[in-house]
């Protein structure tokens, strides 16, 4: 089976390569998720959410490994599926970022760990279980 996706936009980020992404500074890293103009109606209602999930294709990743060493953990190697390593059989990224503002098809975000120009495949609102909603806005789900 062959699966194909068409990017809906791209990332604008201060990171020029995967090596530029510092795990210690990701929380403060700001950037933009820019969708193609055709997808603007799909962003209606996203403004009410405090965080969004971005799914992206890691086009700079050229090889995968079935094991990885998590950052900040000495002497530990685990399976790639137990980590957020970009070196995966299918180089897909899922990252949760804080939504600071929206301007048309541009989402201004913080907490970005993606490289500049990374193709965006999807954007979804970040939701949490009811018991974990302190300090989190869930947009249109607030009233439900």
C-alpha positions as CSV (number, residue, x, y, z in Angstrom):
1,X,0.0,0.0,0.0
2,X,1.2,3.5,-0.9
3,X,0.1,6.4,1.2
4,X,0.5,10.0,0.0
5,X,-0.1,13.3,1.8
6,X,-0.1,16.8,0.4
7,X,1.3,19.5,2.7
8,X,-1.2,22.2,3.7
9,X,1.5,24.7,4.7
10,X,4.9,25.1,6.2
11,X,6.8,26.2,9.3
12,X,8.6,29.5,9.8
13,X,11.2,28.8,12.5
14,X,14.6,30.2,13.7
15,X,15.9,26.6,13.4
16,X,17.8,26.0,10.1
17,X,18.6,22.4,10.7
18,X,17.7,19.6,13.2
19,X,21.0,20.2,14.9
20,X,19.9,23.8,15.7
21,X,17.0,22.6,17.8
22,X,18.0,22.8,21.5
23,X,15.9,20.8,23.8
24,X,16.7,23.3,26.6
25,X,15.3,26.3,24.6
26,X,12.3,24.8,22.8
27,X,9.8,26.1,25.4
28,X,10.7,29.7,24.5
29,X,11.1,29.3,20.8
30,X,8.6,31.2,18.8
31,X,7.7,30.8,15.1
32,X,4.8,30.4,12.7
33,X,2.7,27.7,11.2
34,X,1.7,29.1,7.8
35,X,-1.1,27.3,6.0
36,X,-1.9,27.8,2.3
37,X,-4.7,30.4,1.6
38,X,-7.1,27.6,0.5
39,X,-7.2,26.3,4.1
40,X,-8.2,29.6,5.9
41,X,-11.8,28.5,6.4
42,X,-10.5,25.4,8.2
43,X,-8.9,27.6,10.9
44,X,-12.3,29.1,12.0
45,X,-12.6,28.5,15.7
46,X,-9.0,27.7,16.4
47,X,-8.4,31.1,18.1
48,X,-10.2,29.9,21.3
49,X,-7.6,27.2,21.9
50,X,-4.5,27.8,24.0
51,X,-2.5,25.1,22.3
52,X,-2.5,23.3,18.9
53,X,-1.0,20.1,17.7
54,X,1.0,20.3,14.5
55,X,1.6,17.2,12.4
56,X,4.5,17.6,10.0
57,X,6.8,15.7,7.6
58,X,10.4,15.8,8.7
59,X,11.8,16.3,5.3
60,X,15.4,16.8,6.6
61,X,15.5,13.4,8.2
62,X,17.3,11.0,5.8
63,X,17.6,7.8,7.8
64,X,15.9,6.1,10.6
65,X,17.1,4.2,13.6
66,X,15.2,1.7,15.7
67,X,16.8,2.8,18.9
68,X,17.4,6.3,20.3
69,X,19.0,8.0,23.2
70,X,16.6,10.4,24.9
71,X,18.1,13.9,25.6
72,X,19.2,14.6,29.2
73,X,19.3,10.9,30.1
74,X,22.7,9.4,30.5
75,X,23.4,5.8,29.5
76,X,19.9,5.0,28.2
77,X,18.9,3.7,24.8
78,X,15.4,2.7,24.1
79,X,13.3,1.9,21.1
80,X,12.5,4.8,18.8
81,X,8.8,4.3,19.3
82,X,9.3,5.1,23.0
83,X,10.9,8.5,22.2
84,X,10.2,11.7,20.2
85,X,13.3,11.1,18.1
86,X,12.9,12.4,14.5
87,X,14.8,9.4,13.1
88,X,11.7,7.2,12.6
89,X,10.7,4.8,9.8
90,X,8.0,7.4,8.7
91,X,9.5,10.8,9.5
92,X,6.3,12.3,11.0
93,X,6.4,14.9,13.8
94,X,3.7,15.6,16.3
95,X,4.3,18.7,18.4
96,X,2.2,20.7,20.8
97,X,2.7,24.4,20.7
98,X,1.1,27.3,22.4
99,X,-1.1,29.4,20.1
100,X,-0.2,33.0,20.7
101,X,-2.2,34.6,17.9
102,X,-3.7,34.0,14.5
103,X,-3.4,36.3,11.5
104,X,-5.3,34.9,8.5
105,X,-3.6,31.6,7.7
106,X,-0.6,32.3,10.0
107,X,-0.5,30.8,13.5
108,X,2.0,32.5,15.7
109,X,3.2,29.9,18.2
110,X,5.6,29.3,21.0
111,X,7.3,26.0,22.0
112,X,8.3,25.2,18.4
113,X,10.8,22.4,17.8
114,X,10.5,22.2,14.0
115,X,12.9,23.3,11.3
116,X,12.2,26.3,9.0
117,X,10.4,25.2,5.9
118,X,9.1,21.9,7.4
119,X,6.0,20.8,5.5
120,X,2.8,20.9,7.7
121,X,0.4,18.0,7.1
122,X,-2.3,18.9,9.7
123,X,-3.2,21.1,12.6
124,X,-5.6,20.1,15.4
125,X,-6.7,21.7,18.6
126,X,-5.0,20.3,21.7
127,X,-7.4,19.0,24.2
128,X,-6.9,17.3,27.5
129,X,-8.9,15.1,29.8
130,X,-11.4,17.1,31.9
131,X,-9.4,16.6,35.1
132,X,-6.3,18.3,33.5
133,X,-7.9,21.5,32.3
134,X,-6.5,24.0,34.8
135,X,-4.8,26.8,32.8
136,X,-5.7,25.3,29.4
137,X,-8.2,26.9,27.0
138,X,-10.2,24.4,24.9
139,X,-12.0,26.8,22.5
140,X,-15.3,25.6,21.3
141,X,-15.2,22.6,23.7
142,X,-15.5,25.0,26.7
143,X,-19.3,24.9,26.6
144,X,-19.6,21.2,26.1
